Every structure is written in C-alpha cells, then in structure tokens.
Amino acid sequence: MILIVDYGAGNLRSVVRGLEAVQGDPLLSADPGNFQDAEGVVFPGQGSFDTAMTRLRELDLEAPLKRYLSEGRPFLGICLGLQLLFDTSEEAPSATGVGAFAGPNRRFKPGKKVPHLGWNSVEWKKESPFFEGIPSGSFFYFVHSYYPVPENKEIVAGVSDYEEEFCCAVSKGNQAAVQFHPEKSQKAGLKLLSNFVKICKDNH
C-alpha cells in the first residue's frame, strides 16, 4: 500500500490515477495510523503554505510524517508537498514547515508572471533511482509561485529555468520531492511514478 496523505490540499484524484496506472496500490487517507504499514508515502499538495501546515497539524499528521521521513523509508513529495518539507516560506513568513530539510522557499522575482504555469524542462543534477530512465532535459508540468532554496546543495537533484535557475527536485536515498506534477506530466511523469513504485516494492 502506498499512502497518499490526504490533508485537504487540493484534488488528489489525479495522483491516485497516476499510481494506479503504474500498478501502484494507492490509499488516499488522513489516518495517521496508516504511516506505519505503508510501503511508501506520497505527500502532495496545492494551495498556501500556512493553510496546509495548519491543516496538517489539525489532523495530527505532522508528527507521523516527520517520524516516517526520519526512518528513510520510500517517500515522494509533490508541488506544495516539496515546499512544506522546508523550514519557512516567503508566502507566509510567520509559518513554519515540517523542517525535514533546512532552507526557505522563495517567490519568483518581481516582474515575472506568476504562477509559473505549464511545461518546462528539468535538468538532473545527480543520479537517483527516482529519475532512472528519464533523460535530463525532459519536460514536466509546473504550476507554482514559490520554490525551495536548500541549504544543503547535495540534496538538489533537479533544476529548471524560469528566467532564473531554481531547484525543482530534491532527493536523498529512498526519498525525493519535486516541484512539478508527475501525475500530470504524461510519459516522463508516469516513468517517475513507476520508479517510485519499484523503490517501494524493493524496500518492503
């Protein structure tokens, strides 16, 4: 079972369908108890940083999520699910994130059209089983106004360019998070989800 954390952060049916398409076994749930039995966890999301963190805490999901991450078990964060792993965001300066990775989230510089919306190429910066078989330069679907700035540059796994280069993927062992939406990114996105399902099965 792959747990998709349902904390009210957007329509998650496309994530469910994407995992089903690559023979995953998704369970969409807000039950904190499901972390223990999960082969893998998907942490998706869209919307605002502070609202999402408030909801995560109201549902008592932050502590089991942190525990799961600390154990190094298979994990995939998507879009806001990437940003929430970091400490803070310019979107809501007084709010604190999960803090799995050190660093803030920045807004694109003034003058750019935001959100950054549509297809953009991604350049891989290091090898990861999540991106195996996906050529560097492949296109993925984005919709966001903020992006993470990791203090530890060694976790930066992918970058894209929107008049400035920005981090759009991080990875560490069996865990990764991406700013783009693999479930909406056709062939390349399905390959990433397929790789994640394989990681889950290999580590179960």
Helices and strands as residue ranges (DSSP letters): E 2-5, H 13-21, E 26-29, H 34-37, E 40-43, H 49-58, H 62-70, E 75-78, H 80-83, E 88-89, E 104-107, E 116-124, G 129-131, E 138-144, E 146-148, G 153-155, E 156-161, E 165-172, E 175-178, G 182-184, H 186-202
